[in-house]
Amino acid sequence: MKSAFFLHVTISPDLHEILMMTETPTPANTIVRRSFPVGPLQCNCTIIGDTSSGKAIVVDPGGDAEIILNTLKEMKLKAVAIIHTHAHLDHILAAGEIRKATGAPIHLHEEDMFLWKDVGSWCERFGIPPISLPDPDKYLNDDQALDCCGGVTIHTPGHTPGSTSFWFEPAKLLIAGDTLFYGSIGRTDFPRGSFPQIVKSIKERLYTLDDEAVVVTGHGPETSIGLEKQQNQFVKA
């Protein structure tokens, strides 16, 4: 099963070259970031942390818990939060294992709880061994400060009603989940998806960010806000 299942269109792999497993420091060299594909549908998981405090946030642990935990160890960081851009199964499969291993609380927008609670059924549809997940410890709200790295939440419904992007202004980094892709946007033909909503979210909440901001997408290559404003085939500025 391919990750394009959650994209509006399949992204051509030769569009541009992306270095996925890299650390991205701020000018002060205190914020580091690694993004890498995990799980059966190759969701992009991100670990972003502050070397001065040793704290980190794990975003979208979609599988391969051991890889995520080993990466935290390599980066010498302690997870203080597990946050999700949305609750499709490919972005949440390892959440319970990471929580158990680190003690970090799970965060999710409440409007995606209908998907979170139905993860077992979604696993069966995709031929993935069914799992059960603990309930999220906290719900995400719009414009909420995150636990480190100067991050804030941006509620960006459309792909799902609870879809949330994460903006780290000090690092000029946006983690957009399946809302925005390189040259494309997330699918909206799943339960409670909305094409008008995702267009509104992108135009009013994401395209207002810095043009040079790097965008970590839910699957596939990274992009930038400025590039998408110019060339995205579904939503232009």
Buried (B, 14 or more C-beta within 10 A) or exposed (E): EEBBBBBBEEBEEEEEEBEEEEBBEBEEEBBBBBBBBBBBBBBBBBBBBBBEBEBBBBBBBBBBBEBBBEBBEEBEBBBBBBBBBBBBBBBBBBBBBBBEBBEBBBBBBBBBBBBBEEBBEBBEEEEBEEBEBEEBEEBBEEEBEBBBBBBBBBBBBBBBBBBBBBBBBBBBBBBBBBBBBBBBBBBBEBEBBBBEBBBBBBBEBBBEBEBEBBBBBBBBBBBBBBBBBEEBEBBEE
